Each structure stands twice: as structure tokens, then as C-alpha cells.
């Protein structure tokens, strides 16, 4: 039996807080990763939108669909810790993810001591 403070599974398909996309969280190697699985609101470039805000010019031709948004997440106590990439700003942040019930995911992105929290809902 797992300890009561173990991180709850976060795999599955989740609607972002802005309700503009779906992120698929699944195992990738020994960690969990999340890719942009579907647009709910098409971006300006349509379904072929590229990662135009990436600070690395070599990465700007990548398609947003299938793009890794979450990377390197491993369980730590009652949460998952890794990195989150925001294609709208082209920035990557430290991130903490926690289940807040069967259909709710709390996604926190941090830079230094400052964090912003979003709520993602499970795709029904």
C-alpha cells in the first residue's frame, strides 16, 4: 500500500485553465511529460501554428500540436515537480502539479519565489 502522502496520478487529458487547449500527460522515460494534444480555440496560425515565441530561433519552426509543454515531472511527496513551457511567452518555469480531486489538477508555475497557479479540468 502506498503512503498517504504519495503523489496522486496525474496522467490523462486535461483542459487548460484558459480552455484553449488540451494537454496529454503520460509517462516519458522515468518521468511524466505533457504535450499539447488539441486546440480548443485555434491559434492565429491555425492547427499548423508554430512555436514562434521560443527564445531559441532553431525551435521556432516546431508545430505547437504535439509540443512538450510539461517535462521531467517526478513524484515528490504529495506533488509532481518538473518544468512547464508557455508557448505564448516562450518561457519555461519550474512547476508543481497536484491532484485536487478526481477531475481537477492544480498547475503551478514558478520563477524564483513567485508562483502562479492555474486549475486544469480532466477531459470528460
N, C-alpha and C positions, 0 to 999 in steps of 0.2 A: 504494500500500500504506500502511495506517495505521501510525503509530509503535507500537512495542511497549508503550509506556506509556499508550496511549489507553484510555479507559474502555470496558469491555465492555458490550454492550447489556443492558439490564435489563427491557425490555418483556416483557409476558406476565402470566399469572395466578399469584399467589403466596399460599401458605397462611401466615398469620401465625404467630409463634412460639408463641402460646397455642393455636393450632389452633382458633380460634373464628370465623375468617372468611377470606375470600379477597379480596385486593386486586388489581385490574386496573391494571397500569402501561402507559400508552400516551402517544403524543405529544399535546400540547395547545398549539397555537401553536408557538413555537420551543423549548419546554421539554418535559419529561415530567411527567405527573401520575399519581396513583394514586387510584382510587375504590374504596370498599367495594362489592364486586361480589356477595358472597354470604355469608350467615351459615352457619357450620358448627355453631354452638351458638346457638340462638335467644336473644336478649337478653330481659330481663324483659317488655318491651313487645311481644315477638314481632317478626314481619317488618316491622311498622309502627312500630318503635321510633324515637323522635325524639332529636334532639341535645340532650337535657335538661341536660347538664353544661356547655354552652357558656357562657362568661362574658358573651357578648352576648345579652341577652334576646330580641332580634329574630331570632337564629339558632336558638333552641331548638325551633322548630316544624319544622325541616328533618328529613326522614327520614334515618336512618343509611345505608340502602341507597342507593348512588349518591353518597354524600357524599365529597367530596375529602379524602383522608387525607394524600396526598403532593402537594406543589405546587412549581412553579418549579424542577424539577431540571434542571441543565445539567451537561454533562461538564466535568470539570476534572482533568487528568492521568489517573490510573487509577481515578477515582471519579466519582460524581454527587453534586452538592450542591444542597440545597433546604431545604424545611420539611416537617415531619411533624406532623400533628394527632392527638392522642389523645382520642377521644370519651369515653373512660371518665373522664378527668380534666378534659377541656375545655381542655387546654393545648396550645400549639404550640411546637415545638422546632426548632432548627437540626438538619439531618440530613445524613448522608453514607451513600451506598449503594454497595456494591461486590459484584461477582460473585465467588463463592468456589467456582467450578466450574460445570458446566452446569446443575445443579439446585438451587444454593444461593445465597442472597442474604444478605449481611451488611447489616443496617439499624441505623444508629447514630443516636440522638437525643441532642442536647447542649444544656445550659443552662450558659452560662459555660464554664469549663474542664472541667466534669463531663459525662461521656457514659455512656450505657447502650447496650449492643449486643444485638441480637436476631438470630436466624437464621431466615429465611423459606425455605420449600421450594417449588419450582416445582410447580404442579398437574400431575399426570400424566394 
